[in-house]
């Protein structure tokens, strides 16, 4: 109880600025780096909120981008020795956030394809999707990245093949909506390094009826890293973090490019819906909230 009474507020605003508790030696380097950022960028004194905007991707793109930027924050602090472990400590939270970001991007692609499918029979379909029936069923296996991507590719190819050109003349080009072969291989390696999404979230992995700890070690073995991304195949082996971040950055940039094509179609649809609403208003017809 005495300890709790003496523990100061972590971040306290004062007349002189911010007073930050840096008594925990494990987080002191992070606090010091945070202080330099406050000096350069200032401190957000406003309120924050959670949530995403309604969209054909059901908010998945927006959240994917946030997790990607969060991963860069972790990497930036880790690679500049703000994690006291030096050479460990930040890899798991960094790579988990990257992997989760990629998973959200691919699920956003799949949800956009479903919107494309619905668009074929409803050319005035709203872009403000706020509810989704059987979402988990549509997304299939919860965390397998490569299977999820392959399912997406099959569905985007089919919807383009069956595109309703009578109602929607602008037919998508399949090459704009799929990964290049080298990037597809990177995605496959990211999937293989963590097939269940448990590897970077928990200290152990399940094997049959028992769990085995992911023991930290300092071994060097090039056969234990993937050739395209440089990602480690298992715990306990050194890997080049600079090589990994560069390859993951390349993969995410490609995912973002595909995202822009989807957004281009939804933005065009929003404009067409506005025109359609205006047309209905001229004839005093009921119009839809698009």
Secondary structure, 3 states (H helix, E strand, C coil): CHHHHHCCCCEEEECCEEEECCCCCCCHHHHHHHHHHHHHHCCCCCCCCCCCCCCCCCCHHHHHHHHHHHHHHHHHHHHCCCCCCCCCCCHHHHHHHHHHHHHHHHHHHHHHHHHHHHHHHCCCCCCCCCCCCCHHHHHCCCCCHHHHHHHHHHHHHHHHHCCCCCCCCCCCCHHHHCCCHHHHHHHHHHHHHCCCCCCCCCCEEEECCEEEECCCCCECCHHHECCCCCCECCCCECCCHHHHHHHHHHHHHHHHHHHHHHHHHHHHHHHHHHHHHHHHHHCCCCCCCC
